[in-house]
């Protein structure tokens, strides 16, 4: 799969995760306060960007391999939110 295709998968999973977060905010808001979310987002972006740039520059993996893993991890995060919603509201919930 190309880097562009991987990034499309990643963006789709991130939109779905955003839906899961919004849903969870209405039922269990403790981990979804604006301060907690913003600090988490900022640190995650800084950390993953720095690590990826360093390892790609060192030739440990390619940008395409990184984007594939990024998409896979985002899709796993969506599944976590789907599982959380299903456990509380029923088995036929899929977020996108």
C-alpha positions, 0 to 999 in steps of 0.5 A, a space after each residue: 500500500 502506498 504512503 498516500 493510501 496509508 494516510 487516507 486510512 489514518 485520516 478515516 480512522 482519526 475521524 472515527 476516533 473523534 466520533 468515539 471521543 465525542 460520544 464518550 465525553 457525554 457519558 464519562 468525561 473525566 479523561 476528555 476534559 479540554 486541558 487533558 485532551 489538548 496536553 495529550 494531543 500536543 505531546 503525542 504529536 511532538 513525540 511521534 513526529 520527532 521519533 519518526 523523523 529521526 528513524 526515517 533519517 537513520 534508515 530504520 524504516 521508510 515513510 511508507 512503513 511508518 504511515 502504514 503503522 500509523 494507520 493501523 494504530 489509529 484503526 486499533 484506537 477506533 476499535 477500542 472506542 467501538 468496543 466501549 460503546 458496544 459494551 454500554 449500548 449494544 453490539 451493532 455500533 460502528 463509528 466512522 
